[in-house]
Amino acid sequence: MSDPKIVTPPFGRDIEYKEAGKVGETPGRYPTIRMRRNRTGDGVRRLVAENKLSVDDLIWTAFVVDGENQRVPVDSMPGVVRYSTDVIAEAANEAFELGVPAIALFPFTDPDKKTPDGRESLDPENLVCTAIRNIKAQVPDMMVVCDVALDPYTSHGHDGVMDGETILNDETLEILVKQAFNQAEAGCDTISPSDMMDGRVGAIRQTLDATGYQDVRIMAYSAKYASGFYGPFRDAIGTKAALIGDKRTYQMDPANSDEAMREIALDIDEGADMVMVKPGMPYLDIVRRVKDTFGMPTFVYQVSGEYAMLKGAVERGWLDEKVILESLLGFKRAGADGVLTYFAVDAAKKLKQLG
C-alpha cells in the first residue's frame, strides 16, 4: 500500500487521507467541509433557513387623531401619519387584506382635553374607543391592541398621576383598571398596559374577569426601558413638549437584564397572556433571555426611534430598503414571536412581492 497522501490547503492546515474514497482522519475541516455549499442557490438557502419572517409576525402600530378624513404626517417619522377615527378602519382593512393580523392604537389627544389625572382615558367616546368600534365594525377579525397608560391623556406627560414630582403607583392603578375596562367595553380584544406601575397586570386581569371580559387577553409591556429611542413617538402623540422630568422612576434602567426577568415573572404570575420587550434592536439580548427562560408568547416593539433611523437612512440612500426586513428578521432570530412595528404595512407588501 502506498504512503498516505498529504493535502495542504492554502491556509497551511494539513489534512491526511489514508485512501481515495475513505473518510479522512481529521473530518470537519476544509476542503471536506465547505460551508458555502448550502448557500449556492435560492432553493437550498430557503431549505436551511433557521428563521423565517412572515406577515403573521407583524402588529401594525398606528396613531389616531381628531377630525374628519384626516391623515396628518408625523414630521419625525417619515411615512407615518395620524388617522382620524373615520378613516382608521379603512387603513386597518388595507393592512388586514395584506395579511397583517393585528393593529395597536395610540391617540393624539387634544391638549385641551388633557388633565393631571388623565380623565379623558375614561371617556367611552375618546379617540381610541371610537377607533376600536369603527375598526371592529368594518374589520371584525382584525386583532385590536390597546395601550393602557395615562401619558397620552395627562397634562404633565407621565404614565400615572402625580403628587408633586412623585408618580403615585396605587392611585394610578385605579384609573388604569377603569381605562382597560373602557377599552374592553368598546371592543378591544387585547389590553396592553405600558405604564410600568407595579401590580397593574393583576389588577386589570381581576377586573376584566369580574366584569365578563375574561376572554380579553393581556399583552404586557413587561420589560419597558427608560430609553432615548422614544422621541418621535412622543412627537406623534403630543407628549414631548408637555413631559415634566423623565420616566426613570418607573421605566427600567437600560443597564439591567436580570431585573427584566423579575418583571416578566411577576407579570406572568399576575395573568399576562403575552409579554413584551421595548425597545427592540438595542435589547435583543433581553428578548432571547425572556424566550429561553419563560417560553411565553414573546413580543418586541420596534420603537419610533428605530423606525426613524432606518427610514431616514433609506430615504437618503444611505441604506438599502432591504434593511427593513432584515431588522424584523433579527427580532425573530432573537426569539420574538411577533413585532410591533410602524413598518408593518410596508413589510407586508414586500413579503407579498417576495412570495
N, C-alpha and C positions, 0 to 999 in steps of 0.2 A: 504494500500500500504506500502511495506517495505521501510525502510530508504534507501537513496541513497548510492550506494557503492563507496567507495573512493579507487582509484587506485594510488599507489605511485610508480612511476618509480624509477629506480636505482639512478638517479641523484637527487632525492628528490623533484621533482616538482609534485604537486597533480593535478590530472585530475578528474573531477566529472562527473559521468554518472547517469542520472535520472532513466532510464530503459534500459534493454537489447534491442538492436535493434534501439535505438534512438540516435540522434546526441548529443554528449556531450555539456556541456555549454561552454567549452573552446577549440574550434577546433583549428587546426593548430599547435598542439603540439604532441610530441611523447607520446604514440605509435600510435595515429591516423595517423599522418603524418610520413612516413618513406621515406626519400629521396632516399634510396638505391633501392627502388622498380623499379625505372626507369634506374637502372644500372645493373640489374641482368643477362642480356643476350645481345648478339651482336645485335639481331634484334631490341630490344627496344632502345638500345643506338643509333643505326642509325636513328631510327624514331624521337627521341627527340633532336638530334644534332642541335645546333643553327647555326653552321657554318660548311661548308664543303670545303675542299681543292680539287681542280680539276686541271688536266693538262691544262685546259683552262685559268688558273690563272697565267701561267708561261711565262716569257720572258727570253730567254737564252742569257746571256752576254758572248761574245766571242771576242778573240783577233786575229788580222791578222798581218802577218809579210812577209817581202820579201823572195824570194826563190822559189824553186820548191819541191813539195812533202815533205813539212816541217811540223812537229808537235813538236814544241820546248817547253819543260816543263818550267813552271814558278816556280822557286825554293820556293818562299814564299807562293805559292798557290798549295798545293799537289793535283794532279789530273787534274790541268788546264794546257792547252797547248796553244801556239800561232800557228795558222794555216796559212800556206802560201795560197795565193789567189787562187791557182789551186785546193786546197783540201777543202776549206771552204764550198763550195757548197755541197760536199759530207757529211760533218759533219752537215750542216744545214738540209739536206734531212733526215738524221737519226733522228734528233730532230723532224722534221715535221711529219715523219711517226709514231713517238711515241705520236703525238698529240699536241706538243708544237706549238703555233700559231705564235710566233714572235722571232726574233733574234736581239740583239743590238750589233753593231760592234764598236770596238776600235782598233786603229792601233799602232803597234810598229814601229815608223818611224826611218829610218836610221839616225844616228846622223849627218852624212854629209849633209843631206837634211834639217836639222833644221836651222832656221834663226830667228833673233829677231822679224820679222813680221809674221812668220809662213806661208810664201807664199806657202809652199807645200800643205797646205789645199785647195788651189785653183786649183791644177793640176788635170785635168779630168782623168788622168791615175794614180792617187795616190792609195794607198792600199785600202782605204775604197771604192772609186768609182769602182775600179776593182772588189772588192769583191761583191759589190752590183750587178753589171752586171752578174757576174758568178752565184750568188745565184738566181737571177730573171730568168736567162736562164734555170736553172735546177729545181728550186722550186718556180714557179711563184706565188703561193698562200701564201708563207711564208711572213709574215709582217716583213719588214726590218726597224729597228730603227737606226737612225744615230746620233751620238753625234756631237753637234756643239759647239766647243770650240777650242782654239788655243794651249792648253798645250801639245798635242802630237806632235806639229809641231814647237814650239818655242825653241830656244837655251837656254832660261832662265827658261823654265818650267812653265810659267804663262799662264793663260787663255786669256790674252789680250796683246796688245803691250804696251811697257813701255817707259817712259821718266824719266831716272834716276831710282829711286825706285818707281815711281808712275805708276799705271796701268791706261792707258788712256781709258776712257769709250767710248766716241763718236767715236774716231778713230778706236777702236776695232769693234764697231757696223758695220762699213763699210765693214770690212773683213768678219765678221760673216755672214752678209747677202749674200755675194758672195759665201762663203763656203756652206751655206744652198742651194743656187741655184745650185751649182755644184753637190751636192748630189742628189737633186731632179731630175736634168737632167740625172743623172746616173741610176735613177730608184728607189731611196729611197722613200718610201711612208709615213714615219713618222719621221719628223725632231725633234730632242730632244736637245734643247740648254741647256748646263750645265754650261755655263761660268759665270752666275750671274751678267752680265752687266745690268745696268738699261736700259729699253726700247728695249731690244733685241727681245722679242716676237712680239711686234708690228711692228718693222722694218722688221723682217723676214716674218710675215704674209702679209704685204703690198707688199713685193717683190714677194712672191710666187703667190699672187692673180694677180699681174700685168703682170706676165710672163706665165700665162696659167697653173699654178700649184695650182689652188685654191682647189683642192681635196686632196692635200698633207696635212696631219694633223700635228699638233704641240703637242708633249708631253713635257711640260716644266719642267725642274728641278727647281721648284718654290721655294721650301724651302730646299736649299742645305747648309749644315752647314760646318764650318771650323773644320773638325773632325780629330781626330788622327787615325781613322779607315781606312784611305785610303792608308796606307803604301804599302801593297802588290800590289795594283793596279798601284801605281807609279813605282814599280819594273817592272810590266808586260808591261807597255807602255814606259819604259825607261826614266822617267822624275825625278825620285827620286834624282839621283845624280846631275842633272842639275838645280834643283829648287833653285832659289835665294830668300832667305827670306821665307815668308809664304803668305797665301792667305786670311788673316783675313780682308783685306780692301774691299773685295767683297763677300766672303762667309759669312754665318750668324754666329753670336755668339751662341754657344751651350746653353747659359743661357736663350735665348729668345724664347718665344712662341707666344706672341701677334704679334711680328714682322713678324712671318711666315704667319699669317692671312693677313697682309697687302701685303706681297709679292705675295701671291696667288691671292688675289683680283685684284691686278694690272695685273698679267699675264692673268687672265680670261678676264678682260676688254680689254686687248690688242689682244685677239684672240686665246688663248690656248684652244685646244680641250680636253686635259688631263693635269693633274698636278701631280707632283711627290714630295715625301719627301725622302731625302737622308742625312745620313744613315738610316738604318731601325730599328733594335731592340732597340737602345737607345732612339729612337724618336717615339715610339708607341703612346704616348700622342698627338703628333703633327698630326699623321695620323688620329686619332679619331676626333680631333678638326676640321681638314680640311673636312673630310667627313660629319660631323654633320653640319658644317657651310655652306658649299657650295653645297653639293650634286653632285659634279662633279665626272666624272671618275677619281679616285684617285689611284696612283701607289706608290710603295715604292721600294727602291733599297737596297737589302741585300748586302752590300758592301764587298770588298775584305777582310777587317779585320775580319768581322763577319764570312765569309766563312772559312778563315784560322784558326780561333779559333776552330770552330766546327769540321772542317775536321781533324785538327791536333789532337784534343782530341779523336775523333772516331778512328783514325788510331792507337793511343797509347792505346786504350782500356779504356780510362778514361770515355768515354761516349758511350752509345749505339747509333747505327746509326739511331734509331728512332727519335733522336732529330732533324734530318734534316727536316722531315715532320712536326714535332711539331713546329719548328721555323717558317716554312712557314705558318702553320695554324694560328699562333699568329698574323701574318700580316693581314690575312683575318678577324680574330676576332676584330682587331683594326679598321677595316673599309676599308682596301685596296681592290680595285677591281682586282689588279694583282701585281705581284712581279717580279722585275728584279733580277735574281739570277744566280750564277755560278753552282748552284745545279740543274738547270732545267732538264737536260737530266737524271741525276741520279734519281731525284724526279719523273720524268715521268715514268721511269722503275719501281720504287717502287709502284707507284699508279696503274700501269697496273697489277702488281702482286697481289695487294690487290683487284683488280676487281672493 
